[in-house]
Each structure stands twice: as structure tokens, then as C-alpha cells.
Amino acid sequence: MTELNHLQQQLMLAVEDDSRRVEILGTLLGEAACYRLAIYQIPTDFVLSVVIPVYNEVKSLQQVITAVRRCGFKCEIILVDDGSTDGTRDLLDSLRGEPDLKIIFHEKNQGKGGALATGFRLATGDAVIIQDADLEYTPNDYRALLQPIICEGVDAVYGSRFISGHRNVPRLRHYLANKVVTMWSNLFTNLLLTDMETCYKVFRREVIQEIGPTLQEKRFGIEPEITAKLARRKGLRIREVPIRYFPRTYEEGKKIGWRDGIRALWCAIRY
């Protein structure tokens, strides 16, 4: 009983100390299990830049910011409002001055690609992740997404909705469209991605800021453009990891449409 009480005290202490928690769990579970569970030591000086393109997301934006702040990483949150008209700008104005936020307004709508280009340029963290302003993706997956970058020196990580792990069941038409676009992109990049269109893309900051000034696509064509330009860099290491996904409907504010799918096919050829 004394040993159990001692272990309990250690675990309680570990909740407040990340390095101690990793040490204890490593002893209990072993190195292989810890790797599979994304249990690892985050460098004390590591900063994650979270780029959030925002367009008419007043209903979900505050929840997304709160979720990012709880992700377990020190973050700079870069919010690029792309001409919202639903009260999002008033919300962002009320958040000005909060030390972990960078808030930028585009006077005219430039599309997701334009907002991302602005956010990439302003990032100062060690790694950069794209976070949509809705609730389809959860920042609880950041730790798994960043593990290959922090622990193995990988250059870019794609979060896949379609590889092993629990997932919400997608709409068939959206699933098929994604598969067609991803396979088409793979033909031109010589990559073997399962989910090119994923929101969750993570990069070492130096990598995305070298590519950033060359980006041209203003809407969702930014996804195949980024992928094509990453694929052309010799020696670049790209990894996929499973993520969770909570799809919303068009009635709930989903913005991508069939025209974006056609544009993505063209972008895979163009870039």
C-alpha cells in the first residue's frame, strides 16, 4: 500500500510537470508505447505558430482559440480575418492586446490561400500549423502531429483523416472527391499521401517561409500548390499521422465546393 501511495503522489506531481510526467509514463509503459501515444518531452523553448484563416466564424472562433490555448504547447496564435461580415471582426477587436494573439484584418476577401500567405509571413515560432476556424479539427491532435518534427527532425507533417485510428464517418461524395484529388496530386508530386486536402499541415518554420512568397492560389487551391512545392524540394522529409475529424455541413458553414475540387485538379498540374 505504501508503494501505491507513493506512485499516486508521483502521478499527481506529474500532472503539473511535463518532463516528470513523461519520465514516469516512460517507466510505466516503455519507450515503444510512449512513441505510439505521442508521449515525449517538449523542449522548454519550443514555440508553435498557429495560423488561423478566418471568414465569418463568429459562432466557433472563441471555442477554437480556447482549444488551441489548451493544446499543451506555447503558442503564438495568428488570426487573419479575410473580410468577415458576420460580427467576427468585432469579436477579434475585443481580443486585441492579448499577448498570445496576432490579429490581422484583410480589407478585402482574398480567400484561404491569401490569408495563409499572410499568416506564414508573420510566424516566428519553431513550427507552423494551419488551423481552420471552425470545429472540424481538434487541437488535441497537435502533440501527435508535432512528434515527428520535434523528435525526428521531419520537415512537414500532414494529418490524415483516412489512415489507421478512430475517425468520424465522412460523407461519401466528399470522401470520393478527396480521394480523386489526392490521387491526382500524387501522380504529379510522386508522393503517396492519403489526404492531401487535409487542413492539418505542419511545417518547420524555415520550410514554409521559403515557400510562402511563391504561393499564388487564393482559395482552396493552396492545398495542392503547397504540396507540389514541398514535393519539389530535394531531401525534404514528409510524414502523415492519423487525426480526428468532425465534418460539418454546408448549413453549418462549410465553404469548399465542387468548383474548388476542379481548381485543385488544375493546380496539381500547374505547380
C-alpha positions in Angstrom: 0.0 0.0 0.0 2.9 2.4 0.7 4.3 1.8 -2.8 0.9 2.5 -4.3 0.5 5.7 -2.3 4.0 6.8 -3.5 3.1 6.1 -7.1 -0.1 8.1 -6.7 1.8 11.1 -5.3 4.3 10.9 -8.2 1.5 10.9 -10.8 -0.2 13.9 -9.1 3.0 15.7 -9.2 3.5 14.8 -12.8 0.2 16.5 -13.9 1.9 19.8 -13.2 5.3 18.9 -14.6 5.5 17.8 -18.2 9.0 16.4 -18.0 8.3 14.4 -14.9 5.1 13.1 -16.4 7.0 11.9 -19.5 9.6 10.2 -17.3 7.0 8.4 -15.2 4.9 7.2 -18.1 8.1 6.1 -19.9 9.0 3.9 -17.0 5.4 2.5 -16.7 4.7 2.0 -20.4 8.0 1.6 -22.1 9.5 3.6 -25.0 7.6 1.9 -27.8 4.2 2.5 -26.2 5.1 6.1 -25.4 6.0 6.7 -29.0 2.7 5.3 -30.2 0.8 7.5 -27.7 2.8 10.7 -28.6 4.3 10.9 -25.1 7.5 12.9 -25.4 9.4 15.8 -23.9 8.5 19.2 -25.5 11.6 21.5 -25.5 11.1 24.3 -23.0 11.9 27.0 -25.6 9.7 25.5 -28.3 7.0 27.8 -29.8 4.2 26.8 -32.2 2.8 29.3 -34.6 -0.9 28.6 -35.2 -2.1 30.3 -38.4 -5.9 30.6 -38.4 -7.6 31.9 -41.6 -10.9 33.4 -40.5 -14.0 34.2 -42.6 -17.4 34.6 -40.9 -16.7 32.3 -38.0 -18.1 34.3 -35.1 -20.0 31.3 -33.7 -17.0 29.0 -33.3 -13.9 31.2 -33.2 -13.7 31.8 -29.5 -14.0 28.0 -28.9 -11.2 27.4 -31.4 -8.9 29.9 -29.6 -9.7 28.3 -26.3 -8.9 24.8 -27.6 -5.6 26.0 -29.1 -4.6 27.5 -25.8 -5.2 24.2 -24.1 -3.1 22.2 -26.6 -0.1 21.8 -24.3 2.3 23.9 -26.4 3.4 27.5 -26.0 1.7 29.1 -29.0 1.5 32.3 -30.9 -1.9 32.4 -32.5 -2.1 34.3 -35.8 -5.7 35.2 -36.7 -6.1 36.5 -40.3 -9.6 37.8 -40.8 -10.4 37.7 -44.5 -13.2 40.3 -44.8 -15.7 38.9 -42.4 -19.2 40.5 -42.2 -20.9 38.5 -39.5 -19.5 40.1 -36.4 -16.2 38.2 -36.4 -14.3 41.4 -36.7 -16.0 42.9 -33.6 -15.0 39.8 -31.7 -11.4 40.0 -32.8 -11.3 43.7 -31.9 -12.3 42.8 -28.4 -9.4 40.4 -28.2 -6.7 42.9 -29.2 -3.9 43.2 -26.6 -4.0 39.6 -25.5 -0.3 38.7 -25.6 -0.5 35.3 -27.4 -2.6 36.7 -30.3 -1.6 38.4 -33.6 -4.7 39.8 -35.3 -4.7 40.9 -38.9 -7.5 42.2 -41.0 -7.7 41.9 -44.8 -9.8 44.8 -46.0 -11.0 42.7 -49.0 -11.6 39.0 -49.1 -8.6 37.2 -50.6 -9.6 33.6 -49.9 -8.0 31.0 -47.7 -4.8 31.0 -49.7 -4.3 34.7 -49.2 -5.0 34.5 -45.5 -2.5 31.7 -45.1 0.2 33.6 -47.0 -0.2 36.5 -44.6 -0.1 34.2 -41.6 3.0 32.3 -42.8 4.9 35.6 -43.3 4.2 36.7 -39.7 5.1 33.4 -38.0 8.0 33.4 -35.6 7.7 30.0 -33.9 9.8 26.9 -34.4 7.0 25.2 -36.3 3.8 26.4 -38.1 0.5 24.6 -38.2 -2.7 25.5 -40.1 -5.8 25.6 -38.0 -9.3 26.2 -39.5 -11.6 28.5 -37.5 -14.4 26.0 -37.4 -14.6 22.9 -35.2 -13.9 20.2 -37.7 -10.3 19.6 -36.4 -9.2 19.4 -32.8 -6.0 20.9 -31.3 -5.8 17.8 -29.1 -4.1 16.2 -32.1 -1.2 18.7 -32.1 1.0 16.6 -29.9 0.9 13.7 -32.4 1.3 16.0 -35.4 4.4 17.6 -33.9 6.1 14.5 -32.7 7.9 13.7 -36.0 9.2 17.3 -36.2 10.4 17.6 -32.6 11.7 14.1 -32.1 12.9 13.1 -35.6 13.6 16.3 -37.4 10.9 15.8 -40.1 10.3 18.9 -42.2 6.5 18.6 -42.8 3.6 16.6 -41.3 0.2 16.0 -42.9 -2.7 15.0 -40.6 -4.6 12.3 -42.4 -8.3 11.6 -41.8 -8.1 8.3 -43.7 -5.3 6.2 -42.1 -5.5 3.9 -39.1 -7.2 5.2 -36.0 -10.7 6.1 -35.0 -12.5 8.5 -37.3 -15.9 10.0 -37.9 -17.6 8.6 -41.0 -17.4 11.2 -43.8 -20.0 12.0 -46.4 -19.5 9.6 -49.4 -19.3 12.4 -52.0 -16.8 14.4 -50.0 -14.7 11.3 -49.4 -14.7 10.3 -53.1 -13.8 13.8 -54.2 -11.0 14.0 -51.7 -9.6 10.6 -52.9 -9.7 11.7 -56.6 -7.9 15.0 -55.9 -5.3 13.3 -53.6 -4.6 10.6 -56.1 -4.3 13.1 -59.0 -1.9 15.2 -56.9 0.2 12.1 -56.1 0.6 11.4 -59.8 2.3 14.8 -60.3 4.2 15.0 -57.0 5.4 11.3 -56.8 4.2 11.3 -53.2 1.9 8.7 -51.7 -0.3 10.8 -49.5 -3.7 9.6 -48.3 -5.2 13.0 -47.6 -3.6 15.9 -49.5 -6.6 18.2 -48.8 -6.3 18.0 -45.0 -6.3 21.2 -43.1 -3.7 20.0 -40.6 -0.4 20.6 -42.2 2.6 21.3 -40.0 5.9 22.7 -41.2 9.3 23.7 -39.8 9.0 27.5 -40.0 12.0 27.8 -42.3 10.5 25.5 -44.8 7.1 27.2 -45.1 8.6 30.7 -45.1 10.8 29.8 -48.0 7.8 28.5 -50.0 5.4 31.2 -48.7 6.5 34.1 -51.0 5.9 31.9 -54.1 2.3 31.0 -53.2 -0.2 32.2 -55.8 -3.5 30.4 -55.1 -6.1 32.5 -53.2 -8.7 29.9 -52.4 -8.5 26.1 -51.6 -6.1 25.6 -54.5 -3.5 26.5 -51.9 -3.5 22.9 -50.7 -2.2 21.2 -53.9 0.1 24.2 -54.5 1.8 23.8 -51.1 2.0 20.1 -51.6 3.6 20.4 -55.1 6.2 22.9 -53.9 7.1 20.8 -50.9 7.5 17.7 -53.1 10.0 19.5 -55.4 12.4 20.3 -52.5 15.1 17.7 -52.6 15.7 15.8 -49.3 12.6 17.2 -47.7 11.0 14.7 -45.3 7.2 14.5 -45.1 5.2 12.3 -42.7 1.5 11.5 -42.3 -0.1 10.8 -39.0 -3.8 10.0 -38.2 -6.0 12.7 -36.9 -9.7 13.0 -35.8 -12.2 14.9 -38.0 -15.7 16.2 -37.2 -17.2 17.3 -40.5 -19.8 20.0 -40.7 -22.4 20.5 -43.3 -22.9 23.4 -45.7 -25.8 24.6 -43.5 -23.3 24.8 -40.6 -20.9 26.9 -42.7 -18.8 24.6 -44.7 -17.3 26.6 -47.6 -15.5 24.4 -50.0 -17.4 23.4 -53.1 -17.2 21.4 -56.3 -15.5 24.3 -58.2 -12.7 24.2 -55.7 -12.3 20.5 -56.5 -11.9 21.3 -60.2 -9.4 24.0 -59.4 -7.4 21.6 -57.2 -7.1 19.2 -60.1 -5.8 22.0 -62.3 -3.4 23.2 -59.5 -1.8 19.8 -59.3 -0.8 20.1 -62.9 0.1 23.7 -62.8 2.5 23.7 -59.9 
